[in-house]
Amino acid sequence: ALIRKQIPKSRAVTYDLLSTTKKSQIEEALAPRPLGERRKIVIASNLAETSLTVEGVRFVVDSGLIAQSEWDPATASGGVPTKPHSQAGIRQRWGRVGRDRPGWVFPLYSREQFEVLPRDTPPGSTRENQEKLIMKAKSAGFDDAAEFDWPASFKSGLVDYDDDALKYIEVFTKE
């Protein structure tokens, strides 16, 4: 709302790109704009980081914040608080600009603030309530979820790799 008040409608059209935005408005926000039309300003949540591609992004103003789900098992409660993002998540945002022409990112944080952020975003499975997953596993006949061979618990030692694969594994597993 503040951005809309500051920019005359004759100069730009603004769109909200949030998880609550109607599909028709999302499609309009994502549609390419003909050359010479008013500038398009898209105000986006982290939904636009990974779920959507906005064509022709030339500038990104990055707050460094993320609205991210989390679960607190101690209080059996969840929420979607806004908090500082991770370095990897912010780099992902930076990659949204300049895909088809030069672009610029304007961070609203300093290099020092960026450098103290966590390196990676915690996986969703560590931030969300896993009760439904455990209940589904139990209903499928798996009585002890801790003993179940989950896909994420795959151990590479159970497979014979060729020499090329071993080289790549070595490169990607170095600290």
N, C-alpha and C positions, 0 to 999 in steps of 0.2 A: 504494500500500500504506500509506503514512504517513497519508493522509487517511482511509482506511477504519479505521485503528486509532484515530483521534481522534474519530470520529463514531459514536455507537451505531447499530446496525442498526435500532433502533426509530424513529430520527429521520429517517434518509435512506437511500436506495439509491444506490450509486455505480456508474458505468459508465466503462470505458475506451473511448475512441473514437480508435483508432490504425489505421494502415494494415494492421496484423497482426490486428486484431480480427475474429472470426468474424462472418459476415453476420447470423446470428440474434441475436447480441449487439448488433450495430449497430442492427438493427430495433427491438430492445427499448429501446435507449437513445434512439432517435428517436421512439418512440411517445408520444403525448400521455398525460399522467397526469390521472386524474380529480381534481377539486377535493377537498381534504381528505386525499388520500393522502400518504404520506411524501414529503419533498422529494427531488428527483432531482438528483444531482451528476454531471456529465459531465466527465471529465478527458480533454481532447482535444489531439491534436497539431494541426499546421497543416492536416491533412486537413479539419477542420471549418471552415476559413476559406472555402474556395471550393467544395468538393465536396459538402457536405451542409448541410441546414438543420435545425437543432435547434429545434423549436417551443418557445415559452414561455420563452426564455432571459431571466432577470431580472438576473443578475449574471455578469460575466466578470472573472476574475482573470488578468491578462495578464503573462507573464514578459518579453515583449519579445524572445523568442528564437524561432528557427525551425530545424527540421531540414531542410536543403535540399541537394539533390544538386548536386555540382559535379565538373568534370572538369579535370584538370591535364594539358595536352598535353605539357608538358616532361617529365613522368615517366610519361605514358600511364597514369594511374591516376585512379580516381574514388572518391567517397565521399559520405556524407550527414552532414556535420558539423553540430553544433548551434552556431549563431552568432547574433549580433544581427540582428534583422529590419530591414526598411526602414520608413520613416515611412508609406508608402502601404500596406504590408502590415499594419501595426499599425492604421491607420485602418479597413482592411477588417474586422479583428477587432472593432473597436469597433462596427461596423455590425451585428454579429450579435446585439446585445443590444437589448432594448426595442422589438422590431418590433410586438408586439401589445399591449404595456402598458409602463409605465415600467420602465426598467432602468438599471443602473449598471456602470461599468467601474472596476476597481481595478488600476491599473498597478503593477508591482513595479520601476519605474524612475522617475527624476526627469524633470522637464521638460527639464533640461539634457542628460540622457542621450538623451532622445528627439530633441532638436534636432540632435545630432551624428550621428545615424543617416543612412545614405544615403536620399535622397528616394524613390527607386523601387527595386523588386526587379529585378535583372537578368533579362531574358527567358531562358526555359529553353534556347533555342538557343545562348545564349552561355555556359551553364553545363554543358552536357552534351556527351558524345562524339558527334560528327556522322559518325563513320566509316561506320555502317550506311546513313545517308542518302546519303553520297557513293557508296558501293558500289552501292546501288540505282539511283542516277542513272546510274552507269557501265554497269550491266547493262541499263538501258533505252536505251542508245545515246548518252548524253551524256558525251562524252569529257573535256570541260573544265568541271568544276563551277563554276569561277570565272567562266566566260562564260555560264553558264545563266541565263535570265531568271527567277529565283526570285520567287514572289509577293510576298515582303517587299521586293523591290527595285523595286516599282512606283513609277513617277514620275508625279505628278499632272499634269505638263505635257503628257502625251500625250492628255489628255481635254479636251474643251470643256465647261466648266461654265456653267450659267446664272447670272444675277446673284445669286439667293438662295444658291446653293451657294457662290459666291465669298465672300459675306459671312460664312458660317459657317466656311469655311476660314480666313479672315483672323482670326476670333475665336479659333479653336482652335490656330492656329500662332504666336500672339504669345507671346513669352517672358515 
